Amino acid sequence: MATHLSKSKYLSGLQCEKRLWLEINDPDKASDTTESQQRLFDQGKEVGILARSRFGEGYLINTDRLKIYECVKETRDAIARGESIIFEATFFYDNTFVMADIIRKNDDDSWDIIEVKSAAHLKDEYIADLAAQRYVLEGSGLEIKRTLIMYINRECVHPDLSNLFVIEDVTDKVDNMIGKVSGNVNKFNNVIMLKNEPEILIGPQCNDPYACPFIEYCWQGIGNRTVFGIPRLDNDRKLELRDRGIILLEQLPNDYPLTQNQCKYIEWVLNGKIEIDYKGIRKKLSKLEYPIHFLDFETDSSAIPRLNGTRPFEKIPFQYSCHVMQENGEIEHFEYLHSDLTDPRLPLVESLINCIKESGSIIVYYAPFERDVLTSLARAFSGHAPQLNSIAERLWDQLDIFKRHYKHPDFGNSNSLKSVLPVLIPELSYEDLAVKEGNQAQSVWNLMIRTEGKEEKNQMIQDLKDYCKMDTLAMVEIHNLLKKLN
């Protein structure tokens, strides 16, 4: 069992010392890596490889990454023979090892550290990452002049990827943090040597800055009745409550200062009361016009654009499902799924405008998402802009019902379709599907379009169709239930 720190473990310690201890001493308690998480990891590797190409003939440390000390030796040898740009340079100091994405030697024999991120903006945790790297590299004998972040430029447009990256000097920010690293390293080294996991209560840190892989383990039996779900309660107050041992809503003191809406939320959850604004629901439903369409898109979003005219992280629709309901209750289902590496947008648009009638409302769940997809398509394909803009103008957001007019304690802290459906329509479930949520659909689609095996590819196609169809069928059944309310 490894009993040393790495830069990722250092960041885990900053987030939660219990997470750090579990990662090293009891990793089996972590939830399995999801397909969407794996895709993010793979995308990060692709970005890293492309970033290296911007530095010419750098030297890549080729030793097996699990053989840390051999990687360290290869790095030392590369520096000794005069390599000026090294990728995945590995160092070990103070029981901590780091692999730096890129180090670059300056004319005065000092070095720059360049950290590559597959993100479109700076985040605080990136500075902590670089501070840990600088601490270990300086402890290993290198003079560090600058620390830089290399991240994705949203203004880049395919096929010209020459400006895909932005490099920002964050040396001053790292300077402000470097003094804390030694103390943190000492503390974290002591944590990982503990015989038992630290007793740390759940809190905002479970999802900040990243969702912890041990949430399922640490939150077992807790449910949704925690102070962390109180709307508009800032993290400082949540942490203050947690440090006082106040986790559950029923533990809150009666005189704890809260807004009227926050008090109402707590009373509603604790009483288990269902609140239905029948008049508000009827008023919103009255604005619907037949035929009623129930529409859902699935989209891809990649750090490295691959389609002409697209930008990093742009939503690229590859699939839609649409149920069309006539006034007599008759329902017809339409769908499109792109199944190869070509641009999915135009064939999807052509299928969509043949499916959507020229009149009638279009029900979606969280309209800003579908509207963004439609307006982006209208910009890209001006010949179809009138039809696409007409669809966007007719969107009717079913989510608004559950934001404003229908409250149920079993929804938990979410009004998402995945939270509402099992409460209102328990006979419909995503649990039996191979694809259960949108990020997973994105991952499966990226795998499917690159899969050559016919049987495997067809199964993924069917799994994606089943998932997207469930989204619009869920909206149909929820709509039918809402119509029956008196």
URKA-V182395 format. One line per field, one symbol per residue. burial: b if it has 16 or more other C-alpha atoms within 10 Angstrom, else e. A space follows every 50 residues. Layout:
BEGIN
burial->???
END
This chain:
BEGIN
burial->eeebbbbebbbbbbbbbbbbbbbbbeeeebeeeebbeebbeebbeebbeb bbeeeeebbbbebeeeebebbbbbbeebbeeeebbbbbbbbbeeebbbbb bbbbbeeeeebbbbbbbbbbeeeeebbbbbbbbbbbbeeeebbbebbbbb bbbbebbbeebeebbeeeebbeebeeebeebeeebeebbebbeeeebbee bbbbbbeeeeebbbbeebeeeeebbbbbbbeeeeeeebbebbeeebbbbe eeeeeeeeeeebeebbebbeeeeeebeeeebbeebeebeebbbbbbbbbb ebbbbbbeebbbbbbbbbbbbbbbbeeeeeeeebbbbbbeeeebbeebbe bbeebbbeebbbbbbbbeebbebbbbbbeeeeebbebbbebbebbbbbbb bbeebbbbbbbbbebebbebbbebeeeeebeeebbbbbbbbbbbbbebbe beeeeebeebbebbbbbbbbbbbbbbebeeebeeee
END
